Amino acid sequence: MSLSGRTLFITGASRGIGKAIAVRAAQDGANVAIAAKTAEPHPKLEGTIHETAAAVEAAGGKALPIILDVRDPDAIAAAVAQTVEAFGGIDVCVNNASAIQLTPTLMTPAKRFDLMHQVNVRGTFLTSQACLPHLLKSEHAHILNLAPPLNMEPRWFAGHVAYTMSKYGMSMCVLGMAEEFKGKVAVNALWPRTAIATAAVNMLGGEAMMRGSRTPEIMADAAHWILTQGVDVSGNFFIDDEALEKAGVTDLAKYAVDPTAQLVPDFFV
């Protein structure tokens, strides 16, 4: 149940859930490629690839910060090659990078539709595709997409059909690749039961929603359990608390941002 010596390639790891997954893996002594766009401090969003790299190394892992826009297939290929050169291979690909806009059909500009599909669906597919030749050489190969269960209820589409389409595209990558690479690469999805205290949630719901959230560490601990399983644990759409229950963790109080606040349920669950 350890990622010691494993190499993880994590997109969108400059902050939030991606950063938390990177730091949790580093506590085992993992190698982590931190592939994200933010290299310099952002005026509105905290976190950079270099700050995550420092946190990874402080936690006991080895870090490789890489500037990456997952919309660029050549940049993805170069980032994967750089990771392999630095660490000798890739054992885990975590597709965490994501774009969100919760607008109805008539209020979704083409450029926002394109951004969500380029980052969420296309970015996930191309990053997985670039990592797979190296994953297939690993005895502990995993792909983990931060994507929701495929629940075809109209209520999950009606208010934000473009966003739902893009996130379900990531989920369909899990469904298809898990079967395609069955017995060779474990491919799973992970999604939170509640809102998670990230920059995106802060922008969507402000302080009230942040108070009703859990910390990114719940997703990191759930991801750690998934990524330490064998390749036969594949094709699953895990919810964070369900994964932790399998890991023997049932007391989730420590993950609450504000223990006195009512938890805000996340989308798609």
MARRODREN-455878 format. One record per residue: y, x, z of N, C-alpha, C in turn. Coordinates in Angstrom, 1 decimal, always signed. Example, Ala and Ser with C-alpha at 12.3 -4.5 7.8 and 13.67 -1.06 7.14 Angstrom:
MARRODREN-455878
[[-5.7 +13.2 +7.8] [-4.5 +12.3 +7.8] [-3.3 +13.2 +7.8]]
[[-2.2 +12.8 +7.1] [-1.1 +13.7 +7.1] [+0.0 +12.9 +7.9]]
end
This chain:
MARRODREN-455878
[[-1.2 +0.8 +0.0] [+0.0 +0.0 +0.0] [+1.2 +0.9 +0.0]]
[[+1.3 +1.8 -0.9] [+2.4 +2.7 -1.0] [+2.8 +3.1 -2.4]]
[[+4.1 +3.3 -2.6] [+4.5 +3.7 -4.0] [+4.8 +5.2 -4.0]]
[[+4.3 +5.9 -3.0] [+4.5 +7.4 -2.9] [+4.1 +8.1 -4.2]]
[[+5.0 +8.9 -4.8] [+4.7 +9.6 -6.0] [+4.8 +8.8 -7.3]]
[[+5.0 +7.5 -7.2] [+5.1 +6.6 -8.4] [+6.5 +6.7 -8.9]]
[[+6.6 +6.4 -10.2] [+7.9 +6.4 -10.9] [+8.3 +5.0 -11.3]]
[[+9.4 +4.6 -10.8] [+9.9 +3.3 -11.2] [+11.1 +3.4 -12.1]]
[[+11.2 +2.5 -13.1] [+12.3 +2.4 -14.0] [+12.9 +1.0 -13.7]]
[[+14.1 +1.0 -13.1] [+14.7 -0.3 -12.7] [+16.0 -0.5 -13.4]]
[[+16.2 -1.6 -14.1] [+17.4 -1.9 -14.8] [+18.3 -2.7 -13.8]]
[[+19.6 -2.6 -14.0] [+20.6 -3.3 -13.2] [+20.5 -2.9 -11.7]]
[[+20.2 -1.6 -11.4] [+20.0 -1.2 -10.1] [+21.2 -0.6 -9.4]]
[[+22.4 -0.8 -9.9] [+23.6 -0.2 -9.3] [+24.0 -1.0 -8.0]]
[[+23.5 -2.3 -7.9] [+23.8 -3.1 -6.7] [+22.8 -4.2 -6.5]]
[[+23.0 -4.9 -5.5] [+22.2 -6.1 -5.3] [+20.7 -5.9 -5.1]]
[[+19.9 -6.8 -5.8] [+18.5 -6.8 -5.7] [+17.9 -5.6 -6.3]]
[[+18.4 -5.1 -7.4] [+17.9 -3.9 -8.1] [+18.0 -2.7 -7.2]]
[[+19.2 -2.6 -6.5] [+19.4 -1.5 -5.6] [+18.4 -1.6 -4.4]]
[[+18.3 -2.8 -3.8] [+17.4 -2.9 -2.7] [+15.9 -2.6 -3.0]]
[[+15.5 -3.0 -4.2] [+14.1 -2.6 -4.7] [+14.0 -1.1 -4.8]]
[[+15.0 -0.5 -5.3] [+15.0 +1.0 -5.5] [+14.9 +1.7 -4.1]]
[[+15.7 +1.3 -3.2] [+15.7 +1.9 -1.8] [+14.4 +1.7 -1.1]]
[[+13.8 +0.5 -1.3] [+12.5 +0.2 -0.6] [+11.4 +1.1 -1.2]]
[[+11.4 +1.3 -2.5] [+10.4 +2.2 -3.1] [+10.6 +3.6 -2.6]]
[[+11.9 +4.0 -2.5] [+12.2 +5.3 -2.0] [+11.7 +5.6 -0.6]]
[[+11.6 +4.6 +0.2] [+11.1 +4.8 +1.6] [+9.7 +5.3 +1.5]]
[[+9.0 +5.0 +0.4] [+7.6 +5.4 +0.3] [+7.5 +6.9 -0.3]]
[[+8.7 +7.3 -0.8] [+8.7 +8.6 -1.5] [+8.6 +8.5 -3.0]]
[[+9.0 +7.4 -3.6] [+8.9 +7.1 -5.0] [+10.0 +7.8 -5.8]]
[[+9.8 +8.0 -7.1] [+10.8 +8.5 -8.0] [+11.4 +7.2 -8.6]]
[[+12.7 +7.2 -8.7] [+13.4 +6.0 -9.2] [+14.4 +6.3 -10.2]]
[[+14.3 +5.8 -11.4] [+15.3 +5.8 -12.5] [+16.2 +4.6 -12.3]]
[[+17.5 +4.9 -12.1] [+18.4 +3.8 -11.8] [+19.2 +3.6 -13.1]]
[[+18.8 +2.6 -13.9] [+19.3 +2.4 -15.2] [+20.3 +1.2 -15.2]]
[[+21.6 +1.4 -15.2] [+22.6 +0.3 -15.2] [+23.9 +0.8 -15.8]]
[[+24.8 -0.2 -16.0] [+26.0 +0.1 -16.7] [+27.1 +0.7 -15.9]]
[[+27.1 +0.5 -14.6] [+28.2 +0.9 -13.7] [+28.1 +2.3 -13.2]]
[[+28.8 +3.2 -13.8] [+28.8 +4.6 -13.4] [+30.1 +4.9 -12.5]]
[[+31.2 +4.2 -12.8] [+32.4 +4.4 -12.0] [+32.7 +3.1 -11.2]]
[[+33.3 +3.2 -10.1] [+33.6 +2.0 -9.3] [+34.3 +0.9 -10.0]]
[[+33.8 -0.3 -9.8] [+34.4 -1.5 -10.5] [+35.4 -2.1 -9.6]]
[[+36.5 -2.6 -10.1] [+37.6 -3.2 -9.3] [+37.1 -4.5 -8.5]]
[[+36.1 -5.2 -9.0] [+35.7 -6.4 -8.4] [+34.2 -6.4 -7.8]]
[[+33.4 -5.5 -8.3] [+32.0 -5.4 -7.9] [+31.7 -4.1 -7.3]]
[[+31.1 -4.1 -6.1] [+30.8 -2.9 -5.4] [+29.5 -2.3 -6.1]]
[[+29.3 -1.0 -5.9] [+28.1 -0.3 -6.3] [+28.2 +0.4 -7.7]]
[[+27.6 +1.6 -7.7] [+27.4 +2.3 -9.0] [+26.0 +2.9 -9.0]]
[[+25.6 +3.4 -10.2] [+24.3 +4.1 -10.2] [+24.3 +5.3 -9.3]]
[[+25.4 +6.0 -9.1] [+25.4 +7.2 -8.3] [+25.3 +6.8 -6.8]]
[[+25.9 +5.7 -6.4] [+25.8 +5.3 -5.0] [+24.3 +4.9 -4.7]]
[[+23.7 +4.2 -5.7] [+22.3 +3.8 -5.5] [+21.4 +5.1 -5.5]]
[[+21.7 +6.1 -6.3] [+21.0 +7.3 -6.3] [+21.1 +8.0 -5.0]]
[[+22.3 +8.0 -4.4] [+22.4 +8.6 -3.0] [+21.6 +7.9 -2.0]]
[[+21.6 +6.5 -2.1] [+20.8 +5.8 -1.1] [+19.3 +6.0 -1.3]]
[[+18.9 +6.1 -2.5] [+17.5 +6.4 -2.8] [+17.1 +7.8 -2.2]]
[[+17.9 +8.8 -2.4] [+17.6 +10.1 -1.9] [+17.6 +10.1 -0.4]]
[[+18.6 +9.4 +0.2] [+18.7 +9.3 +1.7] [+17.5 +8.6 +2.3]]
[[+16.9 +7.7 +1.5] [+15.7 +7.0 +2.0] [+14.4 +7.8 +1.8]]
[[+14.5 +8.9 +1.1] [+13.3 +9.8 +1.0] [+12.7 +9.8 -0.4]]
[[+13.4 +9.2 -1.4] [+12.9 +9.2 -2.8] [+13.6 +10.2 -3.6]]
[[+13.2 +10.3 -4.9] [+13.9 +11.1 -5.9] [+14.6 +10.2 -6.9]]
[[+15.9 +10.5 -7.2] [+16.7 +9.5 -8.0] [+17.1 +10.1 -9.3]]
[[+17.1 +9.3 -10.3] [+17.7 +9.7 -11.6] [+18.6 +8.6 -12.1]]
[[+19.9 +8.7 -11.9] [+20.9 +7.7 -12.3] [+21.1 +7.9 -13.8]]
[[+21.0 +6.7 -14.5] [+21.2 +6.7 -16.0] [+22.1 +5.6 -16.4]]
[[+23.1 +5.9 -17.2] [+24.0 +4.8 -17.7] [+23.2 +4.1 -18.8]]
[[+23.1 +2.8 -18.7] [+22.3 +2.0 -19.7] [+22.8 +0.6 -19.8]]
[[+23.1 +0.3 -21.1] [+23.3 -1.1 -21.5] [+22.1 -1.6 -22.2]]
[[+21.4 -2.5 -21.6] [+20.1 -3.0 -22.1] [+20.2 -3.7 -23.4]]
[[+21.4 -3.9 -23.9] [+21.6 -4.5 -25.2] [+21.4 -3.5 -26.3]]
[[+21.3 -2.3 -26.0] [+21.3 -1.2 -27.0] [+19.9 -0.6 -27.0]]
[[+19.1 -0.9 -28.0] [+17.7 -0.4 -28.0] [+17.6 +1.1 -28.1]]
[[+18.5 +1.8 -28.7] [+18.5 +3.3 -28.8] [+18.7 +3.8 -27.4]]
[[+19.7 +3.2 -26.7] [+20.0 +3.7 -25.3] [+18.8 +3.4 -24.4]]
[[+18.0 +2.3 -24.6] [+16.8 +2.1 -23.8] [+15.8 +3.2 -24.0]]
[[+15.6 +3.5 -25.3] [+14.6 +4.5 -25.7] [+15.0 +5.9 -25.1]]
[[+16.3 +6.2 -25.1] [+16.7 +7.5 -24.6] [+16.6 +7.5 -23.1]]
[[+16.9 +6.4 -22.4] [+16.7 +6.3 -20.9] [+15.3 +6.5 -20.5]]
[[+14.4 +5.8 -21.2] [+13.0 +5.9 -20.9] [+12.5 +7.4 -21.1]]
[[+12.9 +8.0 -22.2] [+12.5 +9.4 -22.5] [+13.1 +10.3 -21.4]]
[[+14.3 +10.1 -21.0] [+14.9 +10.9 -19.9] [+14.1 +10.8 -18.6]]
[[+13.6 +9.6 -18.3] [+12.8 +9.3 -17.1] [+11.5 +10.0 -17.2]]
[[+10.8 +9.9 -18.3] [+9.5 +10.6 -18.5] [+9.7 +12.1 -18.5]]
[[+10.8 +12.6 -19.0] [+11.0 +14.1 -19.0] [+11.2 +14.5 -17.5]]
[[+11.9 +13.7 -16.8] [+12.3 +14.1 -15.4] [+11.1 +14.0 -14.4]]
[[+10.3 +12.9 -14.6] [+9.2 +12.6 -13.6] [+7.8 +12.7 -14.2]]
[[+7.6 +12.9 -15.5] [+6.3 +13.0 -16.1] [+5.6 +11.7 -16.5]]
[[+6.3 +10.6 -16.3] [+5.7 +9.3 -16.8] [+6.4 +8.2 -16.1]]
[[+5.9 +7.0 -16.4] [+6.5 +5.8 -15.7] [+5.3 +4.9 -15.3]]
[[+5.4 +4.5 -14.0] [+4.3 +3.6 -13.4] [+4.7 +2.2 -13.3]]
[[+6.1 +2.0 -13.1] [+6.6 +0.6 -12.9] [+7.9 +0.4 -13.6]]
[[+7.9 -0.8 -14.3] [+9.2 -1.2 -15.0] [+9.6 -2.5 -14.3]]
[[+10.9 -2.4 -13.8] [+11.4 -3.6 -13.1] [+12.6 -4.1 -14.0]]
[[+12.5 -5.3 -14.5] [+13.5 -5.9 -15.4] [+14.4 -6.8 -14.5]]
[[+15.4 -6.1 -13.9] [+16.3 -6.8 -13.0] [+17.7 -7.2 -13.6]]
[[+18.1 -6.4 -14.6] [+19.4 -6.7 -15.3] [+19.5 -8.1 -15.8]]
[[+20.6 -8.8 -15.5] [+20.7 -10.2 -15.9] [+22.1 -10.6 -16.0]]
[[+22.4 -11.5 -16.9] [+23.7 -12.1 -17.1] [+23.6 -13.6 -16.8]]
[[+24.7 -14.1 -16.1] [+24.6 -15.5 -15.7] [+25.9 -16.2 -16.0]]
[[+25.8 -17.5 -16.5] [+27.0 -18.4 -16.7] [+26.4 -19.8 -16.6]]
[[+26.8 -20.5 -15.5] [+26.2 -21.8 -15.2] [+27.1 -22.9 -15.8]]
[[+27.2 -22.9 -17.1] [+28.1 -23.9 -17.7] [+27.2 -24.9 -18.6]]
[[+27.7 -26.1 -18.7] [+27.0 -27.1 -19.6] [+27.2 -26.7 -21.1]]
[[+26.5 -27.4 -21.9] [+26.5 -27.1 -23.4] [+27.9 -27.0 -24.0]]
[[+28.8 -27.9 -23.8] [+30.1 -28.0 -24.4] [+31.0 -26.9 -23.8]]
[[+30.7 -26.3 -22.7] [+31.5 -25.3 -22.1] [+31.0 -23.9 -22.1]]
[[+30.0 -23.7 -23.0] [+29.4 -22.4 -23.1] [+29.8 -21.7 -24.5]]
[[+30.7 -20.8 -24.4] [+31.1 -20.1 -25.7] [+29.9 -19.3 -26.3]]
[[+30.0 -19.1 -27.6] [+28.9 -18.4 -28.3] [+28.7 -17.0 -27.7]]
[[+29.9 -16.3 -27.3] [+29.7 -14.9 -26.8] [+29.0 -14.9 -25.5]]
[[+29.2 -15.9 -24.7] [+28.4 -16.0 -23.4] [+27.0 -16.3 -23.6]]
[[+26.7 -17.2 -24.5] [+25.3 -17.5 -24.9] [+24.6 -16.2 -25.4]]
[[+25.3 -15.5 -26.3] [+24.7 -14.3 -26.8] [+24.5 -13.2 -25.7]]
[[+25.5 -13.1 -24.8] [+25.3 -12.1 -23.7] [+24.1 -12.4 -22.9]]
[[+23.9 -13.7 -22.5] [+22.8 -14.0 -21.6] [+21.5 -13.8 -22.3]]
[[+21.4 -14.1 -23.6] [+20.2 -13.9 -24.4] [+19.9 -12.4 -24.7]]
[[+21.0 -11.7 -25.0] [+20.8 -10.2 -25.2] [+20.4 -9.5 -24.0]]
[[+21.0 -9.8 -22.9] [+20.6 -9.1 -21.6] [+19.3 -9.6 -21.0]]
[[+19.2 -10.9 -20.9] [+18.1 -11.4 -20.1] [+16.8 -11.4 -20.9]]
[[+16.8 -12.0 -22.1] [+15.6 -12.1 -22.9] [+15.3 -10.8 -23.7]]
[[+16.3 -10.4 -24.6] [+16.1 -9.3 -25.5] [+16.0 -8.0 -24.7]]
[[+16.9 -7.9 -23.7] [+16.8 -6.6 -22.8] [+15.5 -6.5 -22.1]]
[[+15.0 -7.6 -21.6] [+13.7 -7.5 -20.9] [+12.6 -7.1 -21.8]]
[[+12.6 -7.8 -23.0] [+11.5 -7.5 -24.0] [+11.6 -6.0 -24.4]]
[[+12.8 -5.6 -24.8] [+12.9 -4.2 -25.3] [+12.7 -3.1 -24.3]]
[[+13.1 -3.4 -23.0] [+12.8 -2.4 -22.0] [+11.3 -2.3 -21.7]]
[[+10.7 -3.5 -21.6] [+9.2 -3.5 -21.4] [+8.5 -2.8 -22.6]]
[[+9.0 -3.1 -23.8] [+8.4 -2.5 -25.0] [+8.5 -1.0 -24.9]]
[[+9.6 -0.4 -24.5] [+9.9 +1.0 -24.5] [+9.0 +1.7 -23.3]]
[[+8.9 +1.0 -22.2] [+8.1 +1.5 -21.1] [+6.6 +1.5 -21.3]]
[[+6.1 +0.5 -22.1] [+4.7 +0.2 -22.2] [+3.8 +1.4 -22.6]]
[[+4.2 +2.2 -23.6] [+3.4 +3.3 -24.0] [+3.1 +4.3 -22.8]]
[[+4.1 +4.4 -21.9] [+3.9 +5.2 -20.7] [+3.2 +4.5 -19.6]]
[[+3.4 +3.2 -19.5] [+2.7 +2.4 -18.5] [+1.2 +2.4 -18.8]]
[[+0.9 +2.4 -20.0] [-0.6 +2.3 -20.4] [-1.3 +3.6 -20.1]]
[[-0.5 +4.7 -19.8] [-1.1 +6.0 -19.3] [-1.3 +6.0 -17.8]]
[[-0.7 +5.1 -17.1] [-0.7 +5.1 -15.6] [-1.9 +4.3 -15.1]]
[[-2.4 +4.7 -14.0] [-3.5 +4.0 -13.3] [-3.0 +2.9 -12.4]]
[[-1.6 +2.8 -12.3] [-1.0 +1.8 -11.4] [+0.2 +1.2 -12.1]]
[[-0.1 +0.6 -13.3] [+1.0 +0.2 -14.2] [+1.4 -1.3 -13.9]]
[[+2.7 -1.4 -13.7] [+3.3 -2.7 -13.3] [+4.6 -3.0 -14.1]]
[[+4.7 -4.2 -14.5] [+6.0 -4.7 -15.0] [+6.4 -5.9 -14.1]]
[[+7.6 -5.9 -13.5] [+8.1 -7.0 -12.7] [+9.4 -7.5 -13.2]]
[[+9.4 -8.7 -13.6] [+10.6 -9.4 -14.1] [+11.2 -10.3 -13.0]]
[[+12.5 -10.1 -12.8] [+13.2 -11.0 -11.8] [+13.5 -12.3 -12.6]]
[[+12.5 -13.2 -12.6] [+12.6 -14.4 -13.4] [+11.9 -15.6 -12.7]]
[[+12.3 -16.8 -13.0] [+11.8 -18.0 -12.3] [+10.5 -18.5 -12.8]]
[[+9.8 -19.3 -12.0] [+8.6 -20.0 -12.5] [+8.9 -20.9 -13.7]]
[[+8.0 -21.0 -14.6] [+8.2 -21.9 -15.8] [+8.0 -23.3 -15.4]]
[[+9.1 -23.9 -14.9] [+9.0 -25.3 -14.5] [+9.8 -26.1 -15.4]]
[[+9.1 -26.9 -16.3] [+9.8 -27.7 -17.3] [+10.4 -29.0 -16.9]]
[[+11.1 -29.0 -15.8] [+11.8 -30.2 -15.3] [+13.2 -30.2 -15.9]]
[[+13.6 -31.4 -16.5] [+14.9 -31.5 -17.1] [+16.0 -31.1 -16.2]]
[[+15.9 -31.3 -14.9] [+17.0 -31.0 -14.0] [+17.4 -29.5 -14.0]]
[[+16.4 -28.6 -14.3] [+16.7 -27.2 -14.4] [+17.4 -26.8 -15.7]]
[[+17.5 -27.7 -16.6] [+18.1 -27.4 -17.9] [+19.5 -28.1 -18.0]]
[[+19.6 -29.3 -17.6] [+20.7 -30.2 -17.9] [+22.1 -29.5 -17.6]]
[[+22.3 -28.9 -16.5] [+23.6 -28.4 -16.1] [+23.9 -27.1 -16.8]]
[[+23.0 -26.3 -17.2] [+23.2 -25.0 -17.7] [+22.1 -24.5 -18.7]]
[[+21.9 -25.3 -19.8] [+20.8 -25.1 -20.6] [+20.7 -23.7 -21.2]]
[[+21.8 -23.1 -21.5] [+21.8 -21.7 -22.1] [+21.3 -20.7 -21.1]]
[[+21.7 -20.8 -19.9] [+21.3 -19.8 -18.9] [+19.8 -20.0 -18.6]]
[[+19.4 -21.3 -18.5] [+17.9 -21.6 -18.2] [+17.1 -21.1 -19.4]]
[[+17.5 -21.3 -20.6] [+16.7 -20.8 -21.7] [+16.6 -19.2 -21.6]]
[[+17.6 -18.6 -21.3] [+17.6 -17.1 -21.2] [+16.7 -16.6 -20.1]]
[[+16.7 -17.3 -18.9] [+15.9 -16.8 -17.8] [+14.4 -17.2 -18.1]]
[[+14.2 -18.4 -18.7] [+12.8 -18.7 -19.0] [+12.2 -17.8 -20.1]]
[[+13.1 -17.3 -20.9] [+12.7 -16.3 -21.8] [+12.0 -15.1 -21.1]]
[[+12.7 -14.6 -20.0] [+12.1 -13.6 -19.2] [+10.8 -14.0 -18.7]]
[[+10.7 -15.2 -18.2] [+9.4 -15.7 -17.7] [+8.3 -15.8 -18.7]]
[[+8.7 -16.1 -20.0] [+7.7 -16.2 -21.0] [+7.2 -14.8 -21.4]]
[[+8.0 -13.8 -21.2] [+7.6 -12.4 -21.3] [+6.4 -12.1 -20.4]]
[[+6.6 -12.6 -19.1] [+5.5 -12.4 -18.1] [+4.2 -13.1 -18.6]]
[[+4.4 -14.4 -19.0] [+3.2 -15.1 -19.4] [+2.5 -14.5 -20.6]]
[[+3.2 -14.0 -21.6] [+2.6 -13.4 -22.7] [+2.1 -12.0 -22.5]]
[[+2.9 -11.1 -21.9] [+2.5 -9.7 -21.7] [+1.3 -9.6 -20.7]]
[[+1.3 -10.5 -19.7] [+0.2 -10.4 -18.7] [-1.1 -10.6 -19.4]]
[[-1.2 -11.5 -20.3] [-2.4 -11.8 -21.1] [-2.7 -10.7 -22.1]]
[[-1.6 -10.2 -22.8] [-1.8 -9.2 -23.8] [-2.3 -7.9 -23.2]]
[[-1.8 -7.5 -22.0] [-2.2 -6.2 -21.4] [-3.1 -6.4 -20.2]]
[[-3.8 -7.5 -20.2] [-4.7 -7.8 -19.1] [-5.7 -6.7 -18.8]]
[[-5.7 -6.3 -17.5] [-6.6 -5.2 -17.1] [-6.1 -3.9 -17.2]]
[[-4.9 -3.8 -17.9] [-4.3 -2.5 -18.2] [-2.9 -2.3 -17.5]]
[[-2.1 -3.4 -17.6] [-0.8 -3.4 -16.9] [-0.6 -4.8 -16.2]]
[[-0.3 -4.7 -14.9] [+0.0 -5.9 -14.2] [+1.5 -6.4 -14.6]]
[[+1.6 -7.6 -15.0] [+2.9 -8.2 -15.3] [+3.2 -9.4 -14.5]]
[[+4.2 -9.4 -13.7] [+4.5 -10.5 -12.8] [+6.0 -10.8 -12.7]]
[[+6.3 -12.0 -12.2] [+7.7 -12.4 -12.0] [+7.9 -12.6 -10.5]]
[[+9.2 -12.4 -10.1] [+9.6 -12.6 -8.7] [+10.9 -13.4 -8.7]]
[[+11.0 -14.4 -7.8] [+12.2 -15.2 -7.8] [+12.4 -15.7 -6.3]]
[[+13.6 -15.8 -5.9] [+13.9 -16.1 -4.5] [+13.8 -17.6 -4.2]]
[[+13.4 -17.9 -3.0] [+13.4 -19.3 -2.5] [+14.8 -19.8 -2.2]]
[[+15.7 -18.9 -1.7] [+17.0 -19.2 -1.4] [+18.0 -18.4 -2.2]]
[[+19.3 -18.7 -2.1] [+20.3 -17.8 -2.6] [+20.2 -16.5 -2.0]]
[[+20.5 -15.4 -2.7] [+20.5 -14.1 -2.2] [+21.9 -13.5 -2.2]]
[[+22.3 -12.8 -1.2] [+23.6 -12.3 -1.0] [+23.9 -11.2 -2.0]]
[[+24.3 -11.6 -3.2] [+24.6 -10.6 -4.2] [+26.0 -10.9 -4.8]]
[[+26.5 -10.0 -5.6] [+27.9 -10.2 -6.2] [+27.9 -11.5 -7.0]]
[[+26.8 -11.8 -7.7] [+26.8 -13.0 -8.6] [+26.9 -14.2 -7.7]]
[[+26.2 -14.3 -6.6] [+26.2 -15.4 -5.7] [+27.6 -15.6 -5.1]]
[[+28.2 -14.4 -4.8] [+29.6 -14.5 -4.2] [+30.6 -15.1 -5.2]]
[[+30.4 -14.7 -6.5] [+31.3 -15.2 -7.5] [+31.1 -16.7 -7.7]]
[[+29.8 -17.1 -7.6] [+29.5 -18.5 -7.9] [+29.9 -19.5 -6.8]]
[[+29.6 -19.0 -5.5] [+29.8 -19.9 -4.4] [+30.7 -19.4 -3.3]]
[[+31.2 -18.2 -3.4] [+32.1 -17.7 -2.4] [+31.4 -17.5 -1.0]]
[[+32.3 -17.4 +0.0] [+31.8 -17.1 +1.4] [+30.8 -18.1 +1.9]]
[[+31.0 -19.4 +1.7] [+30.1 -20.4 +2.2] [+28.6 -20.2 +1.6]]
[[+28.5 -19.9 +0.3] [+27.2 -19.7 -0.2] [+26.6 -18.4 +0.2]]
[[+27.5 -17.4 +0.4] [+27.0 -16.1 +1.0] [+26.4 -16.3 +2.4]]
[[+27.1 -17.1 +3.2] [+26.6 -17.3 +4.6] [+25.2 -18.0 +4.6]]
[[+25.0 -18.8 +3.6] [+23.7 -19.5 +3.5] [+22.7 -18.8 +2.7]]
[[+22.9 -17.5 +2.5] [+21.9 -16.7 +1.7] [+21.1 -15.8 +2.6]]
[[+20.0 -15.3 +1.9] [+19.3 -14.2 +2.6] [+19.7 -12.9 +1.9]]
[[+19.4 -11.8 +2.6] [+19.8 -10.5 +2.1] [+18.9 -10.0 +0.9]]
[[+19.3 -9.1 +0.1] [+18.5 -8.6 -1.0] [+17.2 -8.0 -0.5]]
[[+17.2 -7.6 +0.8] [+16.0 -6.9 +1.3] [+14.7 -7.8 +1.3]]
[[+14.9 -9.1 +1.3] [+13.7 -10.0 +1.3] [+13.1 -9.9 -0.1]]
[[+13.9 -9.7 -1.2] [+13.3 -9.5 -2.5] [+12.7 -8.2 -2.7]]
[[+13.3 -7.2 -2.0] [+12.8 -5.8 -2.1] [+11.4 -5.7 -1.4]]
[[+11.3 -6.3 -0.3] [+10.0 -6.3 +0.5] [+9.0 -7.1 -0.3]]
[[+9.3 -8.2 -0.9] [+8.4 -9.0 -1.7] [+8.0 -8.2 -2.9]]
[[+8.9 -7.5 -3.6] [+8.6 -6.7 -4.8] [+7.7 -5.6 -4.4]]
[[+7.9 -5.0 -3.2] [+7.1 -3.8 -2.8] [+5.6 -4.3 -2.6]]
[[+5.4 -5.5 -2.1] [+4.0 -6.0 -1.9] [+3.4 -6.1 -3.3]]
[[+4.1 -6.8 -4.2] [+3.6 -7.0 -5.6] [+3.2 -5.7 -6.2]]
[[+4.2 -4.7 -6.2] [+4.0 -3.5 -6.9] [+3.0 -2.6 -6.3]]
[[+2.5 -2.9 -5.1] [+1.4 -2.1 -4.5] [+0.0 -2.7 -4.7]]
[[+0.0 -3.8 -5.4] [-1.3 -4.4 -5.7] [-1.9 -3.8 -6.9]]
[[-3.2 -4.1 -7.2] [-3.9 -3.6 -8.3] [-3.5 -4.3 -9.6]]
[[-3.9 -3.8 -10.8] [-3.5 -4.4 -12.0] [-4.1 -5.8 -12.3]]
[[-5.1 -6.1 -11.4] [-5.7 -7.4 -11.5] [-4.8 -8.5 -11.0]]
[[-3.8 -8.2 -10.2] [-2.8 -9.1 -9.7] [-1.8 -9.2 -10.7]]
[[-1.9 -10.1 -11.7] [-1.1 -10.2 -12.9] [-0.9 -11.6 -13.3]]
[[+0.2 -11.9 -14.0] [+0.4 -13.2 -14.6] [+0.9 -14.2 -13.6]]
[[+1.4 -13.7 -12.4] [+1.9 -14.6 -11.4] [+3.4 -14.8 -11.4]]
[[+3.8 -16.0 -10.9] [+5.3 -16.3 -10.7] [+5.5 -16.4 -9.2]]
[[+5.7 -15.3 -8.6] [+5.8 -15.2 -7.1] [+7.2 -15.7 -6.7]]
[[+7.2 -16.4 -5.6] [+8.4 -16.7 -4.8] [+8.5 -15.7 -3.7]]
[[+9.6 -15.3 -3.3] [+9.7 -14.2 -2.3] [+9.0 -14.4 -1.0]]
[[+9.2 -15.6 -0.4] [+8.5 -15.9 +0.9] [+7.0 -16.0 +0.7]]
[[+6.6 -16.5 -0.4] [+5.1 -16.6 -0.6] [+4.5 -15.2 -0.8]]
[[+5.2 -14.3 -1.5] [+4.6 -13.0 -1.6] [+4.6 -12.3 -0.2]]
[[+5.6 -12.5 +0.6] [+5.7 -11.9 +1.9] [+4.6 -12.5 +2.8]]
[[+4.3 -13.8 +2.7] [+3.2 -14.4 +3.5] [+1.9 -13.7 +3.1]]
[[+1.7 -13.4 +1.8] [+0.5 -12.7 +1.5] [+0.4 -11.3 +2.1]]
[[+1.6 -10.7 +2.3] [+1.7 -9.4 +2.9] [+1.6 -9.5 +4.4]]
[[+1.5 -10.7 +5.0] [+1.4 -10.9 +6.4] [+2.7 -11.0 +7.1]]
[[+3.8 -11.3 +6.4] [+5.1 -11.4 +7.0] [+5.5 -12.9 +6.9]]
[[+5.7 -13.5 +8.1] [+6.0 -14.9 +8.2] [+7.3 -15.2 +8.9]]
[[+7.8 -14.2 +9.6] [+9.1 -14.4 +10.3] [+10.2 -13.8 +9.4]]
[[+11.0 -14.7 +8.8] [+12.0 -14.3 +7.8] [+13.4 -14.3 +8.4]]
[[+13.5 -14.4 +9.7] [+14.8 -14.6 +10.4] [+15.7 -13.3 +10.1]]
[[+15.1 -12.2 +10.0] [+15.9 -10.9 +9.9] [+16.6 -10.9 +8.5]]
[[+16.2 -11.7 +7.6] [+16.8 -11.6 +6.2] [+18.0 -12.6 +6.1]]
[[+18.2 -13.4 +7.1] [+19.4 -14.3 +7.0] [+20.7 -13.6 +7.1]]
[[+21.6 -13.9 +6.2] [+23.0 -13.3 +6.4] [+23.6 -13.8 +7.6]]
[[+23.5 -15.2 +7.8] [+24.1 -15.8 +9.0] [+23.0 -16.7 +9.6]]
[[+22.3 -16.4 +10.7] [+21.2 -17.2 +11.2] [+21.7 -18.6 +11.6]]
[[+23.0 -18.8 +11.8] [+23.4 -20.2 +12.1] [+23.7 -21.1 +10.9]]
[[+23.7 -20.5 +9.8] [+24.0 -21.3 +8.6] [+22.8 -21.9 +7.9]]
[[+22.9 -23.0 +7.3] [+21.8 -23.6 +6.6] [+21.6 -22.9 +5.3]]
[[+20.3 -22.5 +5.0] [+20.0 -21.8 +3.8] [+20.2 -22.6 +2.6]]
[[+20.8 -22.0 +1.6] [+21.1 -22.6 +0.3] [+19.9 -22.4 -0.7]]
[[+19.2 -23.4 -1.1] [+18.1 -23.2 -2.1] [+18.6 -22.6 -3.4]]
[[+17.7 -21.8 -4.0] [+18.1 -21.2 -5.3] [+17.7 -22.1 -6.4]]
[[+18.2 -21.8 -7.6] [+17.8 -22.6 -8.8] [+16.3 -22.4 -9.1]]
[[+15.8 -23.4 -9.8] [+14.4 -23.4 -10.4] [+13.3 -23.5 -9.4]]
[[+13.6 -23.7 -8.1] [+12.5 -23.7 -7.1] [+12.6 -25.1 -6.4]]
end
